[in-house]
Amino acid sequence: MDRRDLVGRYDRRVPRYTSYPTALQFRAVSGDGWYRDWLGGVPGAAEVSLYLHIPFCRVMCWYCGCHTRVAKDERPVQSYVAALRREIALVAEAIGRRAVVRRIHWGGGTPTMLSPGAFAAINDDLAQHFDLLPDAEHAVEADPRALSDELIETLAAAGVTRVSLGVQTLSEAVQRRINRIQPFEQVAAAVERLRRAGIGNLNFDLMYGLPAQTTADVVATAEAVAALSPSRLALFGYAHVPWMKPHQQRIREDELPDAVERLDQLLAGAEALQTAGYVRIGFDHFARPDDGLARAAAEGRLHRNFQGYTDDPSPVLIGFGASAIGQMPGGYVQNAVGIPDWQEGVFAGRLPVAKMRGVVAEDLLRREVIERLLCDLQVDLAPILAEHGFAPAHLDECLQGLDAPVADGLVVVDGRRVRVTEAGWPFLRTIATAFDGYLSSAEGRHARAV
């Protein structure tokens, strides 16, 4: 089957499966009592992870699909920081003890547009209310265009161990079309300054499928940034959803690559990164063989959460900030998306949750199956079914849903063992939908698989 036929059959709108059930299955709630119960019930020996969302940027990139806004001055940022610090205290109070923290991740938006003083103050609050392990991984997403020397010194002093730099593309023609002018020299200078400060674990985010982008552009960007030797890279497909993100209306749809061109860009970019010595992980990540992510993948310890592929095994992820999503043993929680609603709840002394989703045994079963398939590109259903207390044939109907990709050479099914082939990995998310019990109720509201 040629590429055009493949994308026609399998390049559907499907979840990224950073959770299961996905965020589209979350339901609105009033009050915070159940979330307080969940926090109070976090096992004392559990190591937890923290996520802090900073929803501000200096300039809007037109491809962006994140919960963020442009801050023209410091006043909204300062008000947000005050509420974030208050939320940290409220959550710590609900837990009732100094929980042990193994991972911290700052996302956005642009966390590095915070002033050094604001970043240090928030970090001090975390240290005051939580027991931060000395070897905890502390990661921050950064824009190379908004990364002062003073802030880099603050990140290093705060114990930041990993910085993820948004690169997207190095093509000037594409950069103009997405409103993000960022020369290679600016990226290289940020890398050099971070390493000089002692922050050696660096991630790069790249994109394909952007307006006027060509396969040659994707390869050139991949080769150029690989020469800077980051620890990890991600190669994301641009999701054009102007009905959800109005600023994307500035992107000309007639300049977007078609589905076959997108697949060519993904395959060529992945090949360039693998040729440069990176291990392909899942459907969109790459890591140096000595990086923790690659080791976790090789050892079957890879996971997915709201930051994508991770070697973080914690069952507890606490989210802070507007729109932040957390994961608890009992299910998922999401804070109010709008900043005013989130702030109102915080300053009223409430945990500012707006949505939740509890999980049942069936969810836990399917979540593990989907996660293993996405992380390992294979899954043996028998031991997972037994571990979760289900009959051996419980998911056989799902296996029947793989008949088409099996016939097309994308999947091999041997009894209750499923393996995705080399031809199938670009369509990994579509293949995983065979085990999704909720997809029909949310079909069409996700990004394309390729």
TILUMLUM-576830 format. One record per residue (C-alpha): residue number from 1; y negated, x negated, z; residue in one letter. Coordinates in nm, 2 decimals, padded with zeros to 4 digits. Layout:
N
PT, nr, Y, X, Z, rest
PT, NUM, Y, X, Z, A
...
***
This chain:
450
PT, nr, Y, X, Z, rest
PT, 1, 00.00, 00.00, 00.00, M
PT, 2, -00.34, -00.15, -00.10, D
PT, 3, -00.64, -00.17, 00.14, R
PT, 4, -00.82, 00.13, 00.00, R
PT, 5, -00.51, 00.35, 00.07, D
PT, 6, -00.47, 00.20, 00.41, L
PT, 7, -00.83, 00.27, 00.52, V
PT, 8, -00.81, 00.61, 00.37, G
PT, 9, -00.51, 00.70, 00.59, R
PT, 10, -00.58, 00.51, 00.91, Y
PT, 11, -00.96, 00.44, 00.94, D
PT, 12, -01.02, 00.75, 01.15, R
PT, 13, -01.27, 00.81, 01.43, R
PT, 14, -01.07, 00.72, 01.74, V
PT, 15, -01.14, 00.61, 02.10, P
PT, 16, -01.19, 00.24, 02.20, R
PT, 17, -00.97, 00.32, 02.50, Y
PT, 18, -01.18, 00.14, 02.76, T
PT, 19, -01.05, 00.42, 02.98, S
PT, 20, -00.78, 00.69, 02.97, Y
PT, 21, -00.86, 00.97, 02.98, P
PT, 22, -01.17, 00.86, 02.78, T
PT, 23, -01.53, 00.94, 02.88, A
PT, 24, -01.53, 01.25, 02.66, L
PT, 25, -01.29, 01.40, 02.91, Q
PT, 26, -01.52, 01.35, 03.21, F
PT, 27, -01.66, 01.67, 03.36, R
PT, 28, -01.99, 01.74, 03.52, A
PT, 29, -01.99, 01.76, 03.90, V
PT, 30, -02.24, 01.85, 04.17, S
PT, 31, -02.25, 01.67, 04.50, G
PT, 32, -02.10, 01.33, 04.59, D
PT, 33, -01.85, 01.41, 04.86, G
PT, 34, -01.54, 01.34, 04.66, W
PT, 35, -01.69, 01.00, 04.54, Y
PT, 36, -01.76, 00.91, 04.90, R
PT, 37, -01.40, 00.99, 04.99, D
PT, 38, -01.28, 00.77, 04.70, W
PT, 39, -01.50, 00.48, 04.82, L
PT, 40, -01.40, 00.52, 05.18, G
PT, 41, -01.03, 00.52, 05.07, G
PT, 42, -01.05, 00.19, 04.89, V
PT, 43, -00.76, -00.02, 05.03, P
PT, 44, -00.88, -00.28, 05.27, G
PT, 45, -00.69, -00.56, 05.10, A
PT, 46, -00.81, -00.46, 04.75, A
PT, 47, -01.04, -00.70, 04.56, E
PT, 48, -01.30, -00.49, 04.38, V
PT, 49, -01.51, -00.55, 04.07, S
PT, 50, -01.88, -00.46, 04.03, L
PT, 51, -02.08, -00.36, 03.73, Y
PT, 52, -02.46, -00.34, 03.72, L
PT, 53, -02.63, -00.17, 03.43, H
PT, 54, -02.98, -00.27, 03.33, I
PT, 55, -03.10, -00.02, 03.07, P
PT, 56, -03.41, -00.19, 02.93, F
PT, 57, -03.49, -00.41, 02.63, C
PT, 58, -03.82, -00.56, 02.51, R
PT, 59, -03.75, -00.44, 02.15, V
PT, 60, -03.50, -00.19, 02.02, M
PT, 61, -03.23, -00.33, 01.79, C
PT, 62, -03.16, -00.05, 01.54, W
PT, 63, -02.78, -00.10, 01.55, Y
PT, 64, -02.77, -00.05, 01.92, C
PT, 65, -02.53, 00.22, 02.07, G
PT, 66, -02.59, 00.14, 02.43, C
PT, 67, -02.77, 00.34, 02.70, H
PT, 68, -03.10, 00.15, 02.69, T
PT, 69, -03.48, 00.20, 02.63, R
PT, 70, -03.78, -00.02, 02.55, V
PT, 71, -03.99, -00.12, 02.85, A
PT, 72, -04.34, -00.20, 02.74, K
PT, 73, -04.45, -00.32, 03.08, D
PT, 74, -04.29, -00.41, 03.42, E
PT, 75, -04.35, -00.09, 03.61, R
PT, 76, -04.04, 00.11, 03.50, P
PT, 77, -03.83, -00.20, 03.55, V
PT, 78, -03.96, -00.26, 03.90, Q
PT, 79, -03.90, 00.10, 03.99, S
PT, 80, -03.55, 00.08, 03.85, Y
PT, 81, -03.47, -00.24, 04.05, V
PT, 82, -03.58, -00.07, 04.37, A
PT, 83, -03.34, 00.22, 04.30, A
PT, 84, -03.06, -00.01, 04.21, L
PT, 85, -03.10, -00.20, 04.54, R
PT, 86, -03.09, 00.13, 04.72, R
PT, 87, -02.78, 00.24, 04.54, E
PT, 88, -02.60, -00.08, 04.64, I
PT, 89, -02.67, -00.01, 05.00, A
PT, 90, -02.56, 00.35, 04.97, L
PT, 91, -02.22, 00.25, 04.81, V
PT, 92, -02.16, -00.02, 05.07, A
PT, 93, -02.23, 00.24, 05.34, E
PT, 94, -01.98, 00.48, 05.19, A
PT, 95, -01.71, 00.21, 05.17, I
PT, 96, -01.77, 00.14, 05.54, G
PT, 97, -01.69, -00.23, 05.53, R
PT, 98, -01.77, -00.55, 05.34, R
PT, 99, -01.53, -00.50, 05.04, A
PT, 100, -01.40, -00.82, 04.88, V
PT, 101, -01.55, -00.88, 04.53, V
PT, 102, -01.36, -01.08, 04.27, R
PT, 103, -01.57, -01.00, 03.96, R
PT, 104, -01.94, -00.91, 03.89, I
PT, 105, -02.07, -00.81, 03.55, H
PT, 106, -02.43, -00.74, 03.45, W
PT, 107, -02.46, -00.53, 03.13, G
PT, 108, -02.73, -00.33, 02.95, G
PT, 109, -02.96, -00.32, 02.77, G
PT, 110, -03.08, -00.67, 02.85, T
PT, 111, -03.01, -00.79, 03.21, P
PT, 112, -03.19, -01.11, 03.13, T
PT, 113, -03.52, -00.93, 03.09, M
PT, 114, -03.53, -00.90, 03.47, L
PT, 115, -03.77, -01.14, 03.64, S
PT, 116, -03.60, -01.43, 03.82, P
PT, 117, -03.72, -01.27, 04.15, G
PT, 118, -03.57, -00.93, 04.07, A
PT, 119, -03.24, -01.08, 03.97, F
PT, 120, -03.22, -01.30, 04.28, A
PT, 121, -03.31, -01.00, 04.50, A
PT, 122, -03.04, -00.78, 04.36, I
PT, 123, -02.79, -01.07, 04.39, N
PT, 124, -02.89, -01.12, 04.75, D
PT, 125, -02.83, -00.75, 04.82, D
PT, 126, -02.48, -00.79, 04.68, L
PT, 127, -02.41, -01.08, 04.90, A
PT, 128, -02.54, -00.89, 05.20, Q
PT, 129, -02.32, -00.59, 05.15, H
PT, 130, -02.01, -00.73, 05.00, F
PT, 131, -01.78, -01.03, 05.06, D
PT, 132, -01.83, -01.23, 04.74, L
PT, 133, -01.54, -01.47, 04.69, L
PT, 134, -01.65, -01.83, 04.63, P
PT, 135, -01.45, -01.84, 04.31, D
PT, 136, -01.55, -01.50, 04.19, A
PT, 137, -01.63, -01.46, 03.82, E
PT, 138, -02.00, -01.37, 03.78, H
PT, 139, -02.09, -01.27, 03.42, A
PT, 140, -02.42, -01.17, 03.27, V
PT, 141, -02.50, -01.03, 02.92, E
PT, 142, -02.80, -01.21, 02.77, A
PT, 143, -03.03, -01.20, 02.47, D
PT, 144, -03.11, -01.56, 02.36, P
PT, 145, -03.46, -01.44, 02.27, R
PT, 146, -03.53, -01.34, 02.64, A
PT, 147, -03.38, -01.63, 02.84, L
PT, 148, -03.64, -01.85, 03.01, S
PT, 149, -03.56, -02.18, 03.18, D
PT, 150, -03.67, -02.03, 03.51, E
PT, 151, -03.42, -01.74, 03.47, L
PT, 152, -03.14, -01.98, 03.37, I
PT, 153, -03.21, -02.17, 03.69, E
PT, 154, -03.19, -01.85, 03.88, T
PT, 155, -02.86, -01.75, 03.72, L
PT, 156, -02.71, -02.08, 03.81, A
PT, 157, -02.84, -02.07, 04.17, A
PT, 158, -02.69, -01.72, 04.20, A
PT, 159, -02.35, -01.85, 04.11, G
PT, 160, -02.33, -01.70, 03.76, V
PT, 161, -02.02, -01.85, 03.59, T
PT, 162, -02.03, -01.68, 03.25, R
PT, 163, -02.30, -01.57, 03.01, V
PT, 164, -02.24, -01.34, 02.71, S
PT, 165, -02.49, -01.40, 02.43, L
PT, 166, -02.56, -01.13, 02.17, G
PT, 167, -02.57, -01.30, 01.83, V
PT, 168, -02.45, -01.02, 01.59, Q
PT, 169, -02.53, -01.20, 01.27, T
PT, 170, -02.71, -01.51, 01.15, L
PT, 171, -02.81, -01.36, 00.81, S
PT, 172, -03.18, -01.33, 00.80, E
PT, 173, -03.16, -01.05, 00.54, A
PT, 174, -02.94, -00.85, 00.77, V
PT, 175, -03.14, -00.94, 01.08, Q
PT, 176, -03.45, -00.79, 00.92, R
PT, 177, -03.26, -00.46, 00.85, R
PT, 178, -03.15, -00.43, 01.22, I
PT, 179, -03.48, -00.54, 01.37, N
PT, 180, -03.34, -00.84, 01.54, R
PT, 181, -03.48, -01.17, 01.42, I
PT, 182, -03.28, -01.45, 01.59, Q
PT, 183, -03.24, -01.78, 01.41, P
PT, 184, -02.93, -02.00, 01.47, F
PT, 185, -03.16, -02.27, 01.63, E
PT, 186, -03.26, -02.02, 01.90, Q
PT, 187, -02.89, -01.94, 01.98, V
PT, 188, -02.80, -02.31, 01.98, A
PT, 189, -03.10, -02.39, 02.21, A
PT, 190, -02.99, -02.12, 02.46, A
PT, 191, -02.64, -02.26, 02.46, V
PT, 192, -02.76, -02.61, 02.53, E
PT, 193, -02.99, -02.49, 02.81, R
PT, 194, -02.72, -02.29, 02.98, L
PT, 195, -02.47, -02.57, 02.97, R
PT, 196, -02.73, -02.81, 03.10, R
PT, 197, -02.77, -02.58, 03.40, A
PT, 198, -02.40, -02.59, 03.46, G
PT, 199, -02.30, -02.25, 03.31, I
PT, 200, -02.03, -02.36, 03.07, G
PT, 201, -01.83, -02.04, 03.01, N
PT, 202, -02.01, -01.87, 02.72, L
PT, 203, -01.92, -01.56, 02.51, N
PT, 204, -02.07, -01.46, 02.18, F
PT, 205, -02.09, -01.10, 02.04, D
PT, 206, -02.07, -01.08, 01.66, L
PT, 207, -02.08, -00.77, 01.44, M
PT, 208, -01.96, -00.66, 01.10, Y
PT, 209, -02.04, -00.35, 00.89, G
PT, 210, -02.41, -00.40, 00.93, L
PT, 211, -02.66, -00.29, 00.65, P
PT, 212, -02.66, -00.53, 00.35, A
PT, 213, -02.40, -00.75, 00.53, Q
PT, 214, -02.14, -00.92, 00.31, T
PT, 215, -01.81, -01.07, 00.38, T
PT, 216, -01.96, -01.41, 00.32, A
PT, 217, -02.23, -01.34, 00.58, D
PT, 218, -01.96, -01.26, 00.84, V
PT, 219, -01.77, -01.57, 00.77, V
PT, 220, -02.08, -01.79, 00.77, A
PT, 221, -02.19, -01.65, 01.11, T
PT, 222, -01.84, -01.69, 01.25, A
PT, 223, -01.81, -02.05, 01.14, E
PT, 224, -02.16, -02.14, 01.26, A
PT, 225, -02.12, -02.00, 01.61, V
PT, 226, -01.76, -02.14, 01.64, A
PT, 227, -01.91, -02.48, 01.60, A
PT, 228, -02.10, -02.43, 01.93, L
PT, 229, -01.75, -02.39, 02.10, S
PT, 230, -01.80, -02.08, 02.31, P
PT, 231, -01.51, -01.98, 02.54, S
PT, 232, -01.48, -01.63, 02.38, R
PT, 233, -01.61, -01.43, 02.10, L
PT, 234, -01.60, -01.06, 02.01, A
PT, 235, -01.62, -00.92, 01.66, L
PT, 236, -01.73, -00.56, 01.68, F
PT, 237, -01.76, -00.31, 01.40, G
PT, 238, -02.10, -00.14, 01.37, Y
PT, 239, -02.08, 00.23, 01.47, A
PT, 240, -02.33, 00.43, 01.27, H
PT, 241, -02.40, 00.74, 01.49, V
PT, 242, -02.77, 00.84, 01.42, P
PT, 243, -02.70, 01.19, 01.55, W
PT, 244, -02.64, 01.03, 01.89, M
PT, 245, -02.88, 00.73, 01.86, K
PT, 246, -03.19, 00.84, 01.67, P
PT, 247, -03.32, 00.48, 01.63, H
PT, 248, -03.02, 00.42, 01.40, Q
PT, 249, -03.20, 00.65, 01.15, Q
PT, 250, -03.40, 00.34, 01.06, R
PT, 251, -03.09, 00.19, 00.90, I
PT, 252, -03.04, 00.29, 00.54, R
PT, 253, -02.70, 00.44, 00.50, E
PT, 254, -02.68, 00.34, 00.13, D
PT, 255, -02.69, -00.02, 00.25, E
PT, 256, -02.39, 00.01, 00.48, L
PT, 257, -02.06, -00.15, 00.36, P
PT, 258, -01.79, 00.10, 00.27, D
PT, 259, -01.47, 00.13, 00.46, A
PT, 260, -01.28, -00.13, 00.24, V
PT, 261, -01.57, -00.38, 00.27, E
PT, 262, -01.57, -00.33, 00.64, R
PT, 263, -01.20, -00.41, 00.65, L
PT, 264, -01.25, -00.72, 00.43, D
PT, 265, -01.53, -00.84, 00.67, Q
PT, 266, -01.31, -00.79, 00.98, L
PT, 267, -01.01, -00.98, 00.82, L
PT, 268, -01.23, -01.26, 00.69, A
PT, 269, -01.42, -01.30, 01.01, G
PT, 270, -01.10, -01.30, 01.22, A
PT, 271, -00.94, -01.56, 00.98, E
PT, 272, -01.25, -01.79, 01.02, A
PT, 273, -01.24, -01.77, 01.40, L
PT, 274, -00.86, -01.84, 01.41, Q
PT, 275, -00.91, -02.13, 01.17, T
PT, 276, -01.16, -02.27, 01.41, A
PT, 277, -00.90, -02.27, 01.68, G
PT, 278, -00.95, -01.93, 01.85, Y
PT, 279, -00.67, -01.71, 01.96, V
PT, 280, -00.69, -01.35, 01.84, R
PT, 281, -00.67, -01.10, 02.12, I
PT, 282, -00.63, -00.73, 02.07, G
PT, 283, -00.83, -00.58, 01.79, F
PT, 284, -01.17, -00.74, 01.84, D
PT, 285, -01.16, -01.04, 02.08, H
PT, 286, -01.10, -01.41, 02.03, F
PT, 287, -01.07, -01.69, 02.29, A
PT, 288, -01.01, -02.06, 02.31, R
PT, 289, -00.64, -02.13, 02.41, P
PT, 290, -00.74, -02.27, 02.75, D
PT, 291, -00.97, -01.97, 02.84, D
PT, 292, -00.85, -01.73, 03.10, G
PT, 293, -00.85, -01.44, 02.86, L
PT, 294, -00.61, -01.62, 02.62, A
PT, 295, -00.38, -01.72, 02.91, R
PT, 296, -00.37, -01.36, 03.03, A
PT, 297, -00.28, -01.24, 02.69, A
PT, 298, 00.00, -01.49, 02.66, A
PT, 299, 00.13, -01.40, 03.00, E
PT, 300, 00.11, -01.02, 02.95, G
PT, 301, -00.17, -00.99, 03.21, R
PT, 302, -00.44, -00.86, 02.98, L
PT, 303, -00.62, -00.54, 03.06, H
PT, 304, -00.89, -00.31, 02.92, R
PT, 305, -01.19, -00.17, 03.11, N
PT, 306, -01.54, -00.06, 03.03, F
PT, 307, -01.63, -00.42, 02.94, Q
PT, 308, -01.35, -00.44, 02.68, G
PT, 309, -01.06, -00.68, 02.71, Y
PT, 310, -01.04, -00.86, 03.04, T
PT, 311, -00.81, -01.05, 03.27, D
PT, 312, -00.95, -00.86, 03.57, D
PT, 313, -00.65, -00.69, 03.74, P
PT, 314, -00.86, -00.49, 04.00, S
PT, 315, -00.79, -00.11, 04.01, P
PT, 316, -01.14, -00.06, 04.15, V
PT, 317, -01.45, -00.11, 03.94, L
PT, 318, -01.77, 00.01, 04.10, I
PT, 319, -02.06, 00.09, 03.87, G
PT, 320, -02.43, 00.07, 03.97, F
PT, 321, -02.72, 00.19, 03.77, G
PT, 322, -02.80, 00.48, 03.53, A
PT, 323, -02.50, 00.57, 03.31, S
PT, 324, -02.27, 00.32, 03.48, A
PT, 325, -01.90, 00.41, 03.49, I
PT, 326, -01.66, 00.32, 03.77, G
PT, 327, -01.29, 00.33, 03.80, Q
PT, 328, -01.11, 00.41, 04.12, M
PT, 329, -00.74, 00.46, 04.20, P
PT, 330, -00.80, 00.84, 04.19, G
PT, 331, -00.99, 00.85, 03.86, G
PT, 332, -01.33, 00.77, 03.70, Y
PT, 333, -01.69, 00.84, 03.79, V
PT, 334, -02.01, 00.82, 03.59, Q
PT, 335, -02.36, 00.80, 03.72, N
PT, 336, -02.64, 01.02, 03.58, A
PT, 337, -02.73, 00.89, 03.24, V
PT, 338, -03.10, 00.96, 03.25, G
PT, 339, -03.30, 00.71, 03.46, I
PT, 340, -03.51, 00.98, 03.63, P
PT, 341, -03.21, 01.19, 03.74, D
PT, 342, -03.03, 00.87, 03.86, W
PT, 343, -03.33, 00.76, 04.06, Q
PT, 344, -03.39, 01.10, 04.21, E
PT, 345, -03.04, 01.11, 04.35, G
PT, 346, -03.06, 00.75, 04.48, V
PT, 347, -03.40, 00.80, 04.66, F
PT, 348, -03.26, 01.13, 04.81, A
PT, 349, -02.99, 00.93, 04.97, G
PT, 350, -02.71, 01.06, 04.74, R
PT, 351, -02.46, 00.87, 04.53, L
PT, 352, -02.61, 00.95, 04.19, P
PT, 353, -02.28, 01.06, 04.02, V
PT, 354, -02.30, 01.32, 03.74, A
PT, 355, -01.95, 01.32, 03.60, K
PT, 356, -01.59, 01.25, 03.71, M
PT, 357, -01.24, 01.26, 03.60, R
PT, 358, -00.94, 01.26, 03.83, G
PT, 359, -00.61, 01.13, 03.70, V
PT, 360, -00.26, 01.27, 03.73, V
PT, 361, 00.08, 01.11, 03.68, A
PT, 362, 00.09, 01.19, 03.31, E
PT, 363, -00.25, 01.02, 03.27, D
PT, 364, -00.13, 00.71, 03.45, L
PT, 365, 00.18, 00.69, 03.23, L
PT, 366, 00.00, 00.72, 02.90, R
PT, 367, -00.28, 00.49, 03.02, R
PT, 368, -00.04, 00.21, 03.08, E
PT, 369, 00.14, 00.27, 02.75, V
PT, 370, -00.19, 00.27, 02.55, I
PT, 371, -00.32, -00.04, 02.74, E
PT, 372, 00.00, -00.24, 02.68, R
PT, 373, 00.00, -00.15, 02.32, L
PT, 374, -00.37, -00.25, 02.28, L
PT, 375, -00.33, -00.57, 02.48, C
PT, 376, 00.01, -00.69, 02.37, D
PT, 377, 00.05, -00.52, 02.03, L
PT, 378, 00.38, -00.40, 02.15, Q
PT, 379, 00.52, -00.19, 02.43, V
PT, 380, 00.87, -00.11, 02.57, D
PT, 381, 00.85, 00.25, 02.69, L
PT, 382, 01.17, 00.25, 02.89, A
PT, 383, 01.06, 00.05, 03.20, P
PT, 384, 00.72, 00.22, 03.20, I
PT, 385, 00.87, 00.56, 03.20, L
PT, 386, 01.11, 00.47, 03.48, A
PT, 387, 00.83, 00.31, 03.69, E
PT, 388, 00.62, 00.63, 03.66, H
PT, 389, 00.92, 00.86, 03.73, G
PT, 390, 00.95, 01.02, 03.39, F
PT, 391, 01.27, 01.09, 03.19, A
PT, 392, 01.36, 00.84, 02.92, P
PT, 393, 01.29, 01.08, 02.64, A
PT, 394, 00.95, 01.20, 02.78, H
PT, 395, 00.75, 01.03, 02.51, L
PT, 396, 00.99, 01.07, 02.22, D
PT, 397, 00.76, 01.32, 02.05, E
PT, 398, 00.49, 01.05, 02.05, C
PT, 399, 00.73, 00.81, 01.88, L
PT, 400, 00.78, 01.07, 01.60, Q
PT, 401, 00.40, 01.06, 01.55, G
PT, 402, 00.44, 00.69, 01.44, L
PT, 403, 00.66, 00.79, 01.14, D
PT, 404, 00.38, 00.74, 00.89, A
PT, 405, 00.26, 00.39, 01.01, P
PT, 406, 00.63, 00.29, 01.03, V
PT, 407, 00.68, 00.39, 00.67, A
PT, 408, 00.36, 00.20, 00.57, D
PT, 409, 00.47, -00.12, 00.74, G
PT, 410, 00.21, -00.11, 01.02, L
PT, 411, 00.45, -00.05, 01.31, V
PT, 412, 00.81, -00.13, 01.39, V
PT, 413, 01.00, 00.11, 01.62, V
PT, 414, 01.33, 00.00, 01.77, D
PT, 415, 01.47, 00.26, 02.00, G
PT, 416, 01.18, 00.30, 02.25, R
PT, 417, 01.02, -00.03, 02.17, R
PT, 418, 00.71, -00.03, 01.96, V
PT, 419, 00.56, -00.33, 01.79, R
PT, 420, 00.25, -00.35, 01.57, V
PT, 421, 00.28, -00.57, 01.27, T
PT, 422, 00.03, -00.82, 01.13, E
PT, 423, -00.07, -00.55, 00.87, A
PT, 424, -00.12, -00.30, 01.15, G
PT, 425, -00.34, -00.48, 01.39, W
PT, 426, -00.67, -00.37, 01.23, P
PT, 427, -00.56, -00.01, 01.28, F
PT, 428, -00.44, -00.07, 01.64, L
PT, 429, -00.66, 00.20, 01.79, R
PT, 430, -00.54, 00.46, 01.54, T
PT, 431, -00.18, 00.36, 01.62, I
PT, 432, -00.25, 00.40, 01.99, A
PT, 433, -00.36, 00.76, 01.94, T
PT, 434, 00.01, 00.86, 01.90, A
PT, 435, 00.02, 00.84, 02.29, F
PT, 436, -00.31, 01.02, 02.35, D
PT, 437, -00.26, 01.36, 02.50, G
PT, 438, -00.63, 01.46, 02.47, Y
PT, 439, -00.74, 01.34, 02.13, L
PT, 440, -00.74, 01.67, 01.95, S
PT, 441, -01.00, 01.81, 02.19, S
PT, 442, -01.24, 01.52, 02.11, A
PT, 443, -01.16, 01.44, 01.75, E
PT, 444, -01.45, 01.32, 01.54, G
PT, 445, -01.67, 01.21, 01.83, R
PT, 446, -01.56, 00.84, 01.83, H
PT, 447, -01.64, 00.53, 01.63, A
PT, 448, -01.43, 00.45, 01.32, R
PT, 449, -01.11, 00.24, 01.38, A
PT, 450, -01.22, -00.04, 01.15, V
***
